[in-house]
Amino acid sequence: MKRILLPLLTGITLGAAVVLLWHQAADERTRTALKLESDAKVAQLQNELASARNEATTWQQRLAAAGVDDTPVKENVLDIQRILNDARPLMKTLALMFGERRKEMSDRMIRDMASKLAEQMGLTEEQTEAMIAHFTALDAANFEKMKAMFDRKLTIMDVFTVMNDTNPQKAMDAYVQQTMTPEQKASWENRKLETKAQQLERTANWKLERMSSSLKLDEAQKDQVFSILVKSNPDYDPSLGVEGVTGTTPDAADANAAPLKEEDAIASVLRPEQMQDWSTYQKKQTAEKSRLTDAFGGLDPTSFFRSMGGGMGGFGRPGR
């Protein structure tokens, strides 16, 4: 019996050992396979992470180059600079989409302008065609400046600078001085004076209309206030001969003293019962001006447009 049991036990033991060793080897192979698979996944994730970082860096660089403003928009705050900057892609798309149509309209306007000036200033046919060629080329150059402006982050000063550089009034002044005869230059200067007088009148009427509804001015007061508004405009000159301006506006009590400020001169023609409304109107105007200046990043747009020539007159209403 012992002869049988001993080999049997030995065989069982050896068999168990072989099975155990086989399972251990299988487990080791499994662990090795799992580790290799895990290492492969880790490497894949690392590559994906590196790619994502590179892509994020690229987008950050593109956003920085594009000047995209990602700061939160303030509620109930008018931010002209933010509006302009956020609208750049749309404005450039529209500029490119309608570029050909814009050129057709611009060409027609230039030809109409040259035709009118030829009649008013006595231009020759050669002068007229030269003017058309000059301003057609200038318009194309200005359009390129405008498109380039849309490719970078905008500030209000950038917009004002481009507007000033492409100011048609200054462009025409320069062209007349360089190419026209003395008689034609004189005709152009007279035309400018007439235009300035019309602008002063429109601006004064626009202001007067707003004041009149708030202060309930009578006709005599309207005439006096109109003269005050025209004369207090920085662009005013008596030689302009603005229609409706009289010499009866209030002056300082002392003939040697400085003229009254616009607000003081207006106050001097108001009745006592109108003074409270006048005070309220002034406060409202101050608040509006402050809000507009804040919206333009601290710049006063009124002063800017005046510096371009003609002030804000072109934005006024028809004359009296």
C-alpha positions in Angstrom: 0.0 0.0 0.0 2.8 2.4 0.9 4.4 1.6 -2.5 1.2 2.8 -4.1 0.5 5.9 -1.9 3.9 7.3 -2.1 4.1 7.6 -5.9 0.5 8.8 -5.9 1.1 11.6 -3.4 4.3 12.5 -5.2 2.4 12.7 -8.5 -0.4 14.8 -6.9 2.1 17.1 -5.3 4.1 17.5 -8.5 0.8 18.0 -10.5 -0.3 20.7 -8.0 3.0 22.4 -8.2 2.9 22.4 -12.0 -0.7 23.8 -12.0 0.3 26.4 -9.5 3.4 27.4 -11.5 1.3 27.5 -14.6 -1.3 29.8 -13.0 1.5 32.0 -11.6 3.0 32.2 -15.1 -0.5 33.0 -16.6 -1.0 35.7 -13.9 2.4 37.1 -14.7 1.6 37.1 -18.4 -1.7 38.8 -17.7 -0.1 41.4 -15.5 2.5 42.0 -18.2 -0.2 42.4 -20.8 -2.2 44.7 -18.6 0.8 46.8 -17.9 1.7 47.0 -21.5 -1.9 48.0 -22.3 -1.9 50.5 -19.5 1.4 51.9 -20.6 0.1 52.2 -24.1 -3.0 54.0 -22.9 -0.9 56.3 -20.7 1.3 57.1 -23.7 -1.8 57.7 -25.8 -3.3 60.0 -23.2 0.0 61.9 -22.9 0.2 62.4 -26.6 -3.4 63.6 -26.7 -2.7 65.9 -23.8 0.3 67.3 -25.5 -1.7 67.8 -28.7 -4.5 69.5 -26.8 -2.0 71.8 -25.1 -0.4 72.7 -28.5 -3.9 73.3 -29.9 -4.8 75.5 -26.9 -1.6 77.4 -27.3 -2.3 77.9 -31.0 -5.8 79.2 -30.3 -4.6 81.5 -27.5 -2.1 82.9 -29.9 -4.7 83.3 -32.6 -7.1 84.9 -30.1 -4.4 87.3 -28.9 -3.5 88.2 -32.5 -7.2 88.8 -33.3 -7.6 90.9 -30.2 -10.7 89.1 -29.0 -12.0 90.6 -25.8 -13.1 87.7 -23.5 -13.8 89.9 -20.4 -17.4 89.8 -19.2 -19.7 92.4 -20.7 -20.9 94.9 -18.1 -24.7 95.1 -17.7 -26.4 98.4 -18.7 -23.0 100.0 -19.8 -22.6 101.4 -23.2 -19.1 100.4 -24.4 -18.5 101.6 -28.0 -15.0 100.3 -28.1 -16.2 96.8 -27.0 -19.0 96.9 -29.6 -16.6 97.9 -32.4 -14.0 95.3 -31.5 -16.6 92.4 -31.1 -18.1 93.4 -34.5 -14.8 93.4 -36.4 -15.2 90.0 -38.0 -18.8 90.8 -39.2 -17.7 94.3 -40.4 -14.9 92.8 -42.4 -17.1 90.0 -43.9 -19.6 92.6 -45.0 -16.9 94.9 -46.4 -15.5 92.0 -48.5 -19.0 90.7 -49.4 -20.2 94.1 -50.7 -16.8 95.4 -51.8 -17.7 95.4 -55.5 -21.0 97.1 -54.8 -19.3 99.7 -52.6 -16.8 100.4 -55.3 -19.6 101.0 -57.9 -21.4 103.4 -55.5 -18.2 105.2 -54.6 -17.2 105.6 -58.3 -20.6 107.1 -59.0 -20.3 109.5 -56.1 -16.9 110.6 -57.2 -18.1 111.3 -60.7 -21.1 113.2 -59.4 -18.9 115.3 -57.1 -16.4 116.0 -59.9 -19.2 117.0 -62.2 -20.7 119.4 -59.7 -17.4 121.0 -58.9 -16.6 121.3 -62.5 -19.7 123.4 -63.0 -19.2 125.4 -59.8 -15.5 126.0 -60.1 -15.1 126.1 -63.9 -12.9 123.0 -64.2 -11.7 121.9 -67.6 -12.4 118.5 -68.9 -8.8 117.4 -68.2 -9.1 118.7 -64.7 -12.3 116.9 -64.1 -10.9 113.6 -65.4 -7.8 114.0 -63.3 -9.9 114.6 -60.2 -11.9 111.5 -60.9 -8.7 109.4 -61.3 -7.1 110.9 -58.2 -10.1 110.3 -55.8 -10.8 106.8 -57.3 -7.3 105.7 -56.4 -7.5 107.4 -53.0 -10.8 105.6 -52.3 -9.2 102.3 -53.1 -6.3 103.1 -50.7 -8.7 104.1 -48.0 -10.7 100.9 -48.4 -7.5 98.9 -47.8 -6.8 100.9 -44.7 -10.3 100.1 -43.5 -9.9 96.4 -44.1 -6.5 96.3 -42.4 -8.1 98.0 -39.4 -10.5 95.0 -39.0 -7.6 92.6 -38.7 -6.4 93.8 -35.3 -7.8 94.7 -31.9 -9.5 98.1 -32.2 -9.4 101.0 -29.9 -11.5 104.1 -30.3 -8.4 106.1 -31.2 -7.6 103.6 -34.0 -11.0 104.3 -35.5 -10.8 108.0 -35.1 -7.3 108.0 -36.6 -8.4 106.1 -39.7 -11.5 108.4 -40.0 -9.1 111.4 -39.8 -6.7 109.9 -42.3 -9.5 109.3 -44.8 -11.3 112.6 -44.1 -12.7 113.6 -47.6 -12.8 117.3 -46.6 -9.0 117.3 -45.9 -8.3 115.3 -49.0 -10.2 117.7 -51.2 -8.5 120.7 -49.5 -5.1 119.3 -50.2 -6.0 118.4 -53.8 -7.4 121.9 -54.6 -4.3 123.6 -53.1 -2.0 121.4 -55.2 -3.8 121.4 -58.6 -6.2 124.3 -59.0 -5.8 127.8 -60.4 -6.0 130.8 -58.0 -9.5 131.6 -59.2 -10.6 128.0 -58.6 -9.0 128.0 -55.1 -10.9 131.1 -54.2 -14.2 129.5 -55.5 -13.5 126.5 -53.3 -12.8 128.6 -50.2 -16.1 130.4 -50.7 -17.9 127.1 -51.0 -16.3 126.0 -47.8 -17.5 129.1 -46.0 -21.0 128.5 -47.2 -20.9 124.9 -46.1 -19.6 126.0 -42.6 -22.3 128.5 -42.2 -24.9 125.9 -43.1 -23.3 123.5 -40.6 -23.4 126.1 -37.8 -27.0 126.8 -38.6 -28.0 123.1 -38.5 -26.1 122.6 -35.2 -27.8 125.6 -33.5 -31.2 124.6 -34.7 -30.7 121.0 -33.5 -29.7 122.3 -30.0 -32.5 124.9 -30.0 -35.1 122.3 -30.8 -34.1 120.3 -27.8 -34.0 123.3 -25.5 -37.3 124.7 -26.7 -39.3 121.6 -25.8 -37.8 121.5 -22.4 -37.8 125.2 -21.6 -41.0 126.3 -23.5 -39.3 129.2 -25.1 -41.3 131.9 -26.8 -40.5 133.1 -30.3 -38.4 136.1 -29.1 -36.4 133.8 -26.8 -35.8 131.3 -29.6 -34.3 134.0 -31.8 -32.0 135.1 -29.0 -31.0 131.6 -28.1 -30.3 130.7 -31.7 -27.9 133.6 -32.0 -26.2 132.7 -28.8 -25.7 129.0 -29.9 -24.3 130.1 -33.3 -21.9 132.7 -31.8 -20.7 130.3 -29.0 -19.7 127.7 -31.6 -15.9 127.5 -31.8 -16.1 127.5 -35.6 -18.1 130.8 -35.7 -16.8 133.8 -37.5 -18.9 137.0 -38.2 -17.8 136.9 -41.8 -19.8 133.7 -42.3 -23.1 135.6 -42.3 -25.2 132.9 -40.8 -28.9 133.6 -41.4 -30.8 134.5 -38.3 -27.9 135.7 -36.3 -28.3 139.2 -34.8 -26.1 141.5 -32.8 -28.7 141.7 -30.0 -27.5 138.8 -27.9 -26.7 139.6 -24.3 -23.2 140.7 -23.5 -21.4 141.1 -20.2 -22.5 144.1 -18.1 -19.0 145.6 -18.3 -18.1 146.4 -22.0 -14.5 145.6 -21.2 -15.3 142.2 -19.7 -15.1 138.9 -21.5 -18.3 137.8 -23.3 -20.7 135.7 -21.3 -20.4 131.9 -21.5 -23.1 130.1 -23.5 -25.0 128.9 -20.5 -24.9 132.3 -18.8 -26.0 134.1 -21.9 -28.9 131.7 -22.3 -29.9 132.0 -18.7 -29.9 135.8 -19.1 -32.8 135.6 -21.6 -35.0 133.2 -19.6 -37.9 134.2 -17.4 -37.7 133.4 -13.6 -40.2 130.5 -13.9 -37.9 128.9 -16.6 -34.8 128.8 -14.4 -35.6 125.5 -12.7 -36.2 123.8 -16.0 -32.9 125.3 -17.3 -31.1 123.8 -14.3 -32.7 120.4 -14.9 -31.8 120.6 -18.6 -28.2 121.4 -17.9 -27.8 118.5 -15.5 -29.3 116.2 -18.0 -27.0 117.4 -20.7 -24.0 117.0 -18.4 -25.0 113.4 -17.7 -25.5 112.6 -21.4 -22.1 114.1 -22.3 -20.4 112.1 -19.5 -22.2 108.9 -20.6 -21.1 109.5 -24.2 -17.5 110.2 -23.2 -17.4 107.1 -21.0 -18.8 105.0 -23.9 -15.9 106.3 -26.1 -13.3 105.3 -23.6 -12.8 108.8 -22.1 -12.6 110.6 -25.4 -15.0 113.4 -26.4 -16.3 112.6 -29.8 -17.7 116.1 -30.3 -14.2 117.6 -30.1 -12.9 114.9 -32.5 -15.5 115.5 -35.2 -15.0 119.3 -34.9 -11.3 118.8 -35.4 -12.0 116.9 -38.6 -13.6 120.0 -40.1 -17.2 121.2 -39.7 -17.7 120.0 -36.1 -20.9 118.1 -35.5 -22.8 120.3 -37.9 -23.2 117.5 -40.4 -25.1 115.5 -37.9 -27.6 118.2 -37.2 -31.0 118.9 -38.7 -32.2 121.0 -41.6 -31.9 124.8 -41.3 -34.6 127.0 -40.0 
